[in-house]
């Protein structure tokens, strides 16, 4: 809990980002109970514990501190950011365990709005699509994988141009910029939102995608 140790050091917590994730087995036939539990632990329990443990630290107010960019905190506020996947709302990205646990992560965010009512703390979700993270996935097991949203290294430029509105994979920094927006005061009236960062892929008509 790096953020909570930070809160202990600085005696306050303003932003909590949870970004753990596990894709799990590629098909339901290869998914056992332990695989399902692991996916839920990584993909939805981490957001749940952020919702449970971050608000008490965010409720602390402090005078102006001595560390760089310090500012006084006269009232309770905070931003909890859950980084999930387009599988939080979309059913064809991967096998059921991943989809179910990502749906649950978004459920934490939506339940969190009522949970945090009156605290001044916001909670939002970022759902990235195809992000080029530089991982070599040659020989990757394609079972259960949708033709619409596979990893960037497994998709040709021609297919990407057909199924992604912006015709390319996203970059980690582009997801980071959305997190920066949700962490800042620019999103002060945004809570319970699911910010889809997928270049428009999830709103393209999957029936037009060649399998």
VOPAGU-2260 file (C-alpha; in pm, 1 decimal, decimal comma):
REM VOPAGU-2260
SITE   aa  ch    i         X         Y         Z
SITE  UNK   A    0       0,0       0,0       0,0
SITE  UNK   A    1     247,4     262,5    -124,8
SITE  UNK   A    2     -10,4     540,5    -120,1
SITE  UNK   A    3    -103,5     470,9     241,0
SITE  UNK   A    4     261,0     469,4     348,9
SITE  UNK   A    5     289,6     801,2     165,5
SITE  UNK   A    6      -6,9     924,0     366,9
SITE  UNK   A    7     168,8     819,7     685,0
SITE  UNK   A    8     484,3    1006,2     579,8
SITE  UNK   A    9     311,4    1327,3     467,5
SITE  UNK   A   10       9,8    1290,5     699,7
SITE  UNK   A   11    -234,1    1319,8     410,2
SITE  UNK   A   12    -351,5    1142,2      95,8
SITE  UNK   A   13    -503,1    1322,2    -202,3
SITE  UNK   A   14    -493,1    1065,7    -485,2
SITE  UNK   A   15    -508,9     685,5    -485,3
SITE  UNK   A   16    -455,9     494,2    -810,9
SITE  UNK   A   17    -512,7     119,8    -825,7
SITE  UNK   A   18    -382,7     -44,6   -1141,5
SITE  UNK   A   19    -331,4    -412,9   -1064,6
SITE  UNK   A   20    -452,1    -658,6   -1325,3
SITE  UNK   A   21    -452,1   -1023,8   -1429,8
SITE  UNK   A   22    -580,9   -1143,8   -1765,3
SITE  UNK   A   23    -631,6   -1505,1   -1660,0
SITE  UNK   A   24    -680,8   -1818,1   -1872,4
SITE  UNK   A   25    -783,4   -1773,8   -2236,8
SITE  UNK   A   26   -1104,2   -1978,6   -2226,0
SITE  UNK   A   27   -1367,0   -2102,9   -1984,5
SITE  UNK   A   28   -1258,2   -2462,3   -2040,6
SITE  UNK   A   29    -914,2   -2381,5   -1900,0
SITE  UNK   A   30   -1045,9   -2176,5   -1607,1
SITE  UNK   A   31   -1063,4   -2341,3   -1266,0
SITE  UNK   A   32   -1188,3   -2200,8    -934,3
SITE  UNK   A   33    -839,7   -2086,8    -831,0
SITE  UNK   A   34    -796,7   -1899,1   -1160,9
SITE  UNK   A   35   -1127,7   -1722,3   -1106,0
SITE  UNK   A   36   -1035,0   -1625,3    -749,4
SITE  UNK   A   37    -699,0   -1488,8    -865,7
SITE  UNK   A   38    -864,5   -1272,2   -1131,7
SITE  UNK   A   39   -1112,2   -1129,0    -884,2
SITE  UNK   A   40    -835,9   -1070,4    -629,4
SITE  UNK   A   41    -624,2    -875,5    -878,5
SITE  UNK   A   42    -889,5    -700,7   -1084,6
SITE  UNK   A   43   -1169,4    -616,3    -841,1
SITE  UNK   A   44   -1056,4    -670,6    -482,2
SITE  UNK   A   45    -774,8    -417,1    -521,5
SITE  UNK   A   46   -1028,2    -143,9    -614,4
SITE  UNK   A   47   -1252,6    -257,4    -327,9
SITE  UNK   A   48    -973,3    -217,0     -74,0
SITE  UNK   A   49    -886,0     123,0    -223,4
SITE  UNK   A   50   -1245,7     227,1    -159,3
SITE  UNK   A   51   -1227,4      86,6     193,1
SITE  UNK   A   52    -890,7     218,7     312,2
SITE  UNK   A   53    -811,5     534,0     113,5
SITE  UNK   A   54   -1099,2     758,4     235,7
SITE  UNK   A   55    -989,0     773,7     603,8
SITE  UNK   A   56    -647,1     899,4     492,2
SITE  UNK   A   57    -805,8    1141,7     244,3
SITE  UNK   A   58   -1023,8    1281,4     522,6
SITE  UNK   A   59    -718,7    1420,3     701,4
SITE  UNK   A   60    -658,9    1793,5     671,0
SITE  UNK   A   61    -315,4    1950,3     702,4
SITE  UNK   A   62    -154,5    2294,3     709,2
SITE  UNK   A   63      92,8    2383,7     436,3
SITE  UNK   A   64     376,6    2130,0     442,5
SITE  UNK   A   65     747,3    2170,2     384,8
SITE  UNK   A   66     777,6    1926,7      91,9
SITE  UNK   A   67     786,9    2040,5    -275,3
SITE  UNK   A   68     459,7    2172,8    -418,9
SITE  UNK   A   69     298,7    2147,6     -76,6
SITE  UNK   A   70     -35,6    2316,1     -32,2
SITE  UNK   A   71    -260,8    2340,6     271,6
SITE  UNK   A   72    -554,2    2101,1     288,8
SITE  UNK   A   73    -830,0    2283,3     470,4
SITE  UNK   A   74   -1110,0    2039,9     386,5
SITE  UNK   A   75   -1141,4    1669,3     313,6
SITE  UNK   A   76   -1113,3    1571,3     -50,4
SITE  UNK   A   77    -954,3    1306,4    -267,1
SITE  UNK   A   78    -964,3    1114,2    -591,5
SITE  UNK   A   79    -965,1     735,1    -619,6
SITE  UNK   A   80    -878,4     614,3    -969,8
SITE  UNK   A   81    -937,6     254,3   -1073,9
SITE  UNK   A   82    -752,9     143,7   -1388,2
SITE  UNK   A   83    -943,0    -150,2   -1534,6
SITE  UNK   A   84   -1005,8    -246,5   -1899,3
SITE  UNK   A   85   -1267,4    -207,0   -2169,6
SITE  UNK   A   86   -1366,7    -554,0   -2047,8
SITE  UNK   A   87   -1541,4    -363,9   -1766,4
SITE  UNK   A   88   -1831,1    -312,8   -2008,5
SITE  UNK   A   89   -1741,6    -511,5   -2320,6
SITE  UNK   A   90   -1788,1    -888,9   -2336,2
SITE  UNK   A   91   -1564,7    -998,0   -2622,3
SITE  UNK   A   92   -1214,0    -900,3   -2517,8
SITE  UNK   A   93   -1106,6   -1216,6   -2341,9
SITE  UNK   A   94   -1239,4   -1517,1   -2149,6
SITE  UNK   A   95   -1513,8   -1494,6   -1880,2
SITE  UNK   A   96   -1289,6   -1468,7   -1571,6
SITE  UNK   A   97   -1125,9   -1150,4   -1698,6
SITE  UNK   A   98   -1453,7    -997,9   -1816,5
SITE  UNK   A   99   -1636,8   -1082,6   -1492,5
SITE  UNK   A  100   -1365,7    -941,8   -1266,6
SITE  UNK   A  101   -1332,6    -622,6   -1474,0
SITE  UNK   A  102   -1709,8    -574,0   -1459,3
SITE  UNK   A  103   -1678,6    -609,6   -1082,2
SITE  UNK   A  104   -1409,2    -340,1   -1073,5
SITE  UNK   A  105   -1647,4     -97,7   -1242,2
SITE  UNK   A  106   -1911,4    -210,5    -992,9
SITE  UNK   A  107   -1683,7     -96,6    -711,1
SITE  UNK   A  108   -1661,1     246,7    -871,7
SITE  UNK   A  109   -2036,1     276,5    -914,9
SITE  UNK   A  110   -2106,4     154,9    -561,8
SITE  UNK   A  111   -1836,2     389,2    -439,3
SITE  UNK   A  112   -2027,6     702,2    -537,0
SITE  UNK   A  113   -2295,0     631,2    -275,8
SITE  UNK   A  114   -2036,6     499,7     -28,6
SITE  UNK   A  115   -1838,4     825,9     -50,5
SITE  UNK   A  116   -2139,2    1057,1     -47,5
SITE  UNK   A  117   -2071,0    1357,0     174,1
SITE  UNK   A  118   -1695,5    1294,6     203,0
SITE  UNK   A  119   -1571,2    1516,9     -78,9
SITE  UNK   A  120   -1393,1    1214,6    -228,1
SITE  UNK   A  121   -1445,5    1114,9    -590,5
SITE  UNK   A  122   -1401,1     771,1    -749,7
SITE  UNK   A  123   -1369,7     701,4   -1122,2
SITE  UNK   A  124   -1264,3     424,4   -1357,8
SITE  UNK   A  125   -1030,0     426,7   -1656,7
SITE  UNK   A  126   -1095,7     148,1   -1907,2
SITE  UNK   A  127    -807,2     121,4   -2155,0
SITE  UNK   A  128    -840,9     -73,4   -2476,9
SITE  UNK   A  129    -550,1    -182,2   -2691,3
SITE  UNK   A  130    -241,0     -23,4   -2535,6
SITE  UNK   A  131     105,2     -87,0   -2677,5
SITE  UNK   A  132     308,7    -167,4   -2368,5
SITE  UNK   A  133     605,1    -309,2   -2557,3
SITE  UNK   A  134     553,8    -672,4   -2453,4
SITE  UNK   A  135     653,1    -941,7   -2702,9
SITE  UNK   A  136     353,7   -1174,8   -2729,3
SITE  UNK   A  137     473,8   -1404,5   -3007,9
SITE  UNK   A  138     334,6   -1750,9   -2955,0
SITE  UNK   A  139      52,8   -1607,9   -2745,6
SITE  UNK   A  140    -246,8   -1838,8   -2691,2
SITE  UNK   A  141    -525,8   -1686,0   -2901,1
SITE  UNK   A  142    -810,7   -1902,7   -2766,5
SITE  UNK   A  143   -1097,6   -1694,5   -2636,9
SITE  UNK   A  144    -954,4   -1374,4   -2780,7
SITE  UNK   A  145   -1179,6   -1141,9   -2978,3
SITE  UNK   A  146   -1064,5   -1033,4   -3323,0
SITE  UNK   A  147   -1163,3    -679,7   -3228,0
SITE  UNK   A  148    -937,9    -605,6   -2931,2
SITE  UNK   A  149    -628,8    -829,2   -2928,6
SITE  UNK   A  150    -287,4    -706,5   -2807,6
SITE  UNK   A  151    -124,1    -463,5   -3048,3
SITE  UNK   A  152     160,7    -697,6   -3143,6
SITE  UNK   A  153     -87,9    -959,7   -3264,0
SITE  UNK   A  154    -289,3    -727,8   -3485,0
SITE  UNK   A  155    -184,9    -613,6   -3829,9
SITE  UNK   A  156    -193,9    -247,8   -3926,2
SITE  UNK   A  157    -468,8    -328,0   -4175,7
SITE  UNK   A  158    -695,2    -488,2   -3914,1
SITE  UNK   A  159    -623,4    -209,8   -3664,6
SITE  UNK   A  160    -731,0      49,5   -3918,1
SITE  UNK   A  161   -1061,6    -133,2   -3955,2
SITE  UNK   A  162   -1147,2    -186,0   -3589,0
SITE  UNK   A  163    -991,6     109,0   -3401,5
SITE  UNK   A  164   -1135,0     452,7   -3467,7
SITE  UNK   A  165    -794,8     620,6   -3438,5
SITE  UNK   A  166    -633,2     336,5   -3637,9
SITE  UNK   A  167    -354,2     264,0   -3388,6
SITE  UNK   A  168    -279,8     121,4   -3048,6
SITE  UNK   A  169    -271,4     362,2   -2756,4
SITE  UNK   A  170      33,0     450,9   -2548,2
SITE  UNK   A  171      72,6     415,9   -2170,3
SITE  UNK   A  172     125,3     790,8   -2138,2
SITE  UNK   A  173    -214,3     850,1   -2299,2
SITE  UNK   A  174    -376,5     650,2   -2021,0
SITE  UNK   A  175    -160,7     838,5   -1770,8
SITE  UNK   A  176    -291,4    1171,2   -1896,9
SITE  UNK   A  177    -648,3    1062,7   -1826,4
SITE  UNK   A  178    -540,1     961,5   -1476,2
SITE  UNK   A  179    -383,0    1305,0   -1437,3
SITE  UNK   A  180    -712,3    1466,7   -1536,1
SITE  UNK   A  181    -907,4    1257,8   -1284,6
SITE  UNK   A  182    -651,3    1334,2   -1013,7
SITE  UNK   A  183    -670,5    1708,1   -1073,3
SITE  UNK   A  184    -921,7    1977,1    -995,3
SITE  UNK   A  185   -1016,9    1988,4   -1363,7
SITE  UNK   A  186   -1240,7    1686,9   -1293,7
SITE  UNK   A  187   -1387,9    1824,1    -971,1
SITE  UNK   A  188   -1745,5    1742,5   -1080,0
SITE  UNK   A  189   -1665,8    1398,5   -1220,8
SITE  UNK   A  190   -1735,7    1091,6   -1007,7
SITE  UNK   A  191   -1865,3     744,5   -1090,6
SITE  UNK   A  192   -1747,6     784,0   -1449,1
SITE  UNK   A  193   -1594,4     519,0   -1671,2
SITE  UNK   A  194   -1338,8     686,6   -1896,1
SITE  UNK   A  195   -1292,6     456,9   -2196,3
SITE  UNK   A  196    -947,6     504,1   -2352,1
SITE  UNK   A  197    -951,5     277,3   -2656,6
SITE  UNK   A  198    -924,8     496,3   -2964,4
SITE  UNK   A  199   -1292,0     440,4   -3035,1
SITE  UNK   A  200   -1264,2      61,0   -3077,0
SITE  UNK   A  201   -1547,6     -30,5   -2842,1
SITE  UNK   A  202   -1801,1     177,4   -3035,3
SITE  UNK   A  203   -1707,7      34,1   -3374,5
SITE  UNK   A  204   -1957,0    -222,2   -3504,6
SITE  UNK   A  205   -1803,5    -564,8   -3430,7
SITE  UNK   A  206   -2024,6    -724,0   -3697,7
SITE  UNK   A  207   -1813,6    -552,2   -3961,3
SITE  UNK   A  208   -1489,3    -696,0   -3825,7
SITE  UNK   A  209   -1348,4    -983,9   -4030,7
SITE  UNK   A  210   -1272,7   -1282,9   -3809,4
